Amino acid sequence: MKATRFARTLACFAAALLAANLAWAEPSQSDNAAPTTSGEHAGKVLVTFNQLPASGDYEIIGPISVFKRWFGGTGASMQLLGQKARELGANAVVESRVWLAPAFPAQVAPHGSGIAVRIRDIKILEALVDEASSWE
């Protein structure tokens, strides 16, 4: 009887560990329908809170989101957005948002989201730059 109780307890504990591991896993590209692109961008990426103009010579790659599982400020979110956009071949992230949210094992950690864009017209790229923007 004690062996059966121990086996049930062990099975419940293993199931709880598996569920916790799945909950902490970082989402894959297929989980959040991340955009695909042809190649990585080599230069710096503009991360800005501004919106794109209604028309122009640019290609919207898609929405991106990032998070860090450890302490850091919102500047870390800006860096992560730039890195992810670069990997997708974008040279800008527009309509960016950065915030601090609860995370494990840190109490709060930086998160961010935005829209990755490949801007071909340098004038549009320069027009998006302001004091809140960051080159990553």
NORDA-V938948 format. One line per field, one symbol per residue. ss: DSSP state (a for helix, b for strand, c for the rest). burial: b if it has 9 or more other ideal C-beta (glycine too) atoms within 8 Angstrom, else e. A space follows every 50 residues. Layout:
BEGIN
ss = ???
burial = ???
END
This chain:
BEGIN
ss = caaaaaaaaaaaaaaaaaaaaaaacccccccccccccccccccccbbccc cccccccbbbbbbbbbbccccccaaaaaaaaaaaaaaccccbbbbbbbbb bbcccccbbbbbbbbbbbbccaaaaaaacccccbbc
burial = eeeeeeeeeeeeeeeeeeeeeeeeeeeeeeeeebbebeeebeeebbbbeb ebeeebebeebbebebbbeeebebbbbbbbbbbbbbebbbbbbbebebbe eebeebeebbbbbbbbbbbebeebbeebeeeebbeb
END
